[in-house]
């Protein structure tokens, strides 16, 4: 919480009514979530529901579906067709190398190829 602009938060969200117990439960859940990589964004996210504050690593189901449709169900590594349930969303440029979790950086791989690939 150190370094957050609480005055700005208060000016934007201070008139809202919040349940402290419910907020605390959500904070704990989000802090423990492996896909949330920016814990300092949790508080702002709870106020405005903008997921960009969390720097989430995982693609949403909607992004995965759109990438699947774009690829017509073809795995980008083995070039075989799979139903969407047999595929996994993956970063084109690895997240660990500073890329974003965005549709334009999403590719679909079959589960086997995704497990076997390296962090390229």
C-alpha positions as CSV (number, residue, x, y, z in Angstrom):
1,X,0.0,0.0,0.0
2,X,3.0,2.2,0.4
3,X,3.4,4.6,-2.6
4,X,-0.2,4.5,-3.6
5,X,-2.0,7.8,-4.2
6,X,-4.7,7.4,-1.6
7,X,-5.9,11.0,-2.0
8,X,-6.6,10.3,-5.7
9,X,-8.4,7.1,-4.8
10,X,-10.5,8.9,-2.2
11,X,-11.4,11.7,-4.6
12,X,-12.5,9.1,-7.2
13,X,-14.2,6.5,-5.0
14,X,-14.7,8.0,-1.6
15,X,-18.4,8.4,-1.9
16,X,-19.0,4.7,-2.5
17,X,-20.1,2.3,0.2
18,X,-17.9,-0.7,0.8
19,X,-18.1,-3.8,3.0
20,X,-14.7,-4.1,4.7
21,X,-15.0,-7.8,5.3
22,X,-15.9,-8.4,1.7
23,X,-13.1,-6.2,0.5
24,X,-10.6,-8.0,2.8
25,X,-11.7,-11.4,1.5
26,X,-11.2,-10.2,-2.1
27,X,-7.8,-8.7,-1.3
28,X,-6.6,-12.1,0.2
29,X,-7.9,-14.0,-2.9
30,X,-6.2,-11.7,-5.3
31,X,-3.0,-11.5,-3.4
32,X,-2.8,-15.3,-3.5
33,X,-3.8,-15.6,-7.2
34,X,-0.7,-16.7,-9.2
35,X,-1.9,-14.9,-12.3
36,X,-1.9,-11.5,-10.5
37,X,1.6,-10.2,-10.9
38,X,1.1,-6.6,-9.6
39,X,-0.2,-6.8,-6.1
40,X,-0.1,-3.0,-5.7
41,X,-2.9,-2.8,-8.3
42,X,-5.3,-4.9,-6.2
43,X,-6.7,-2.0,-4.3
44,X,-7.4,0.1,-7.4
45,X,-8.8,-2.9,-9.1
46,X,-11.3,-3.5,-6.3
47,X,-12.5,0.1,-6.7
48,X,-12.8,0.3,-10.5
49,X,-12.7,-3.3,-11.7
50,X,-10.1,-2.5,-14.4
51,X,-8.0,-5.7,-14.7
52,X,-5.0,-3.8,-16.2
53,X,-4.1,-2.8,-12.6
54,X,-3.4,-6.4,-11.8
55,X,-1.0,-7.2,-14.7
56,X,-2.7,-10.6,-15.1
57,X,-0.6,-13.3,-16.8
58,X,-3.4,-15.6,-18.0
59,X,-5.5,-15.0,-21.1
60,X,-9.2,-14.6,-20.6
61,X,-11.5,-17.3,-22.1
62,X,-12.7,-14.7,-24.6
63,X,-9.2,-13.9,-25.8
64,X,-8.5,-17.7,-26.2
65,X,-11.6,-18.2,-28.2
66,X,-10.8,-15.3,-30.5
67,X,-7.2,-16.6,-31.0
68,X,-8.7,-20.1,-31.7
69,X,-11.1,-18.7,-34.3
70,X,-8.3,-16.7,-35.9
71,X,-6.2,-19.9,-36.2
72,X,-9.2,-22.0,-37.3
73,X,-8.3,-24.5,-34.6
74,X,-4.8,-25.3,-35.9
75,X,-2.0,-25.6,-33.4
76,X,0.8,-23.2,-34.2
77,X,3.5,-25.8,-33.5
78,X,2.3,-29.1,-34.9
79,X,-0.2,-27.7,-37.4
80,X,-2.9,-30.2,-36.5
81,X,-6.5,-29.3,-35.8
82,X,-7.9,-29.5,-32.3
83,X,-11.2,-28.6,-30.6
84,X,-10.8,-25.6,-28.3
85,X,-10.9,-27.9,-25.2
86,X,-7.7,-29.6,-26.5
87,X,-5.8,-26.3,-26.8
88,X,-4.2,-23.7,-24.5
89,X,-3.6,-20.0,-24.9
90,X,0.1,-19.1,-25.0
91,X,2.0,-15.9,-25.4
92,X,3.7,-15.3,-28.8
93,X,6.4,-13.2,-27.1
94,X,6.8,-14.8,-23.6
95,X,5.3,-13.0,-20.7
96,X,8.5,-13.6,-18.7
97,X,10.3,-11.5,-21.3
98,X,8.1,-8.5,-20.7
99,X,5.3,-9.0,-23.2
100,X,1.7,-8.2,-22.5
101,X,-1.3,-10.6,-22.0
102,X,-3.2,-9.2,-25.0
103,X,-5.1,-10.7,-27.9
104,X,-2.4,-9.7,-30.4
105,X,0.2,-11.6,-28.3
106,X,-2.0,-14.8,-28.0
107,X,-1.6,-18.0,-29.9
108,X,-3.2,-21.3,-29.4
109,X,-1.2,-24.5,-29.0
110,X,-2.4,-28.0,-28.4
111,X,-1.8,-29.2,-24.8
112,X,1.1,-31.5,-25.8
113,X,2.9,-28.8,-27.7
114,X,2.4,-26.2,-25.0
115,X,3.9,-28.6,-22.4
116,X,6.9,-29.4,-24.6
117,X,7.8,-25.9,-25.7
118,X,10.6,-23.9,-24.1
119,X,10.4,-20.2,-23.1
120,X,11.2,-18.9,-26.6
